[in-house]
C-alpha cells in the first residue's frame, strides 16, 4: 500500500478537492482507500485539551519519589 497525504479545504459542495500535484501522483485506474481526518470540534474538545495540559505538567512533590525508579 502506498500512502499520499495532503490537506484540503472542505466546503458545502460535498466535493473533496485534490490538489493537482497530488492527483498527478495517483494511478490512473484501480482502487483507493480514502481516510478523512478533520479537526476535533466535538463537545469534549475543551476537556481533551485540559487533560493533555494536565498530563504535561510536572509531578507533584508527593509523586517525585517515582522519578528515581527510571
N, C-alpha and C positions, 0 to 999 in steps of 0.2 A: 504494500500500500504506500502511495506517495502522497504526502500532505502539502498543501499550499495554503498559507494563511494570509489574510488581508482584513482590513476593516473597511466598512462602508456605512453610509447613512441610510437609515430606514425612513420611509415616508408612508403616507396613507394610500399610496398607489398599489400596495401589496406586491411590488416588484423588488427584487433584491439585486441592485446594480453590482456588476462585477467589473472592476477596473480593466481596461483594455490590456495592460501589461500582464495581468493575471490570466485573462481569457486566452491570451496567446500561449500560455504555458499548459493549458488544458488539452487533453486529447480530443480529436475531432469526433470520435464516436466512443461508445462504451457507457459504462455506468459510473456514477459518482455518489459518494455518501456525503450528505450535507449536514453539518452541525452548526447551529447558530447560537452564539453566546451573546447575551446582552448584559448591560449594566444592571446590577441588582437594585431595583426600585421597589422592592417588596416592603410590606409594613414593618418587617423586622430589621430593616437596614440599619437603623439607629442602634438597635440592640447589638447587632453583629459588630458594628464599629466600636461600640463601648466595650464589648467583650474582648475584641482584638487589642484595644488600647490597654485594657487591664492586664492582658496576658503579657504585654511588652514591658510593663512596669517592673521595677526591681522587687525582689522578695522582701518581705517584712523581716525585721531583725529576728523574729522568732523562727523563721524558716531558713536563716542564714547557715544553720548547722548543716543543712543538706549540701551546701556548696563544697564542703570538704570531702564529700563522698564521690566526687567525679573521678 
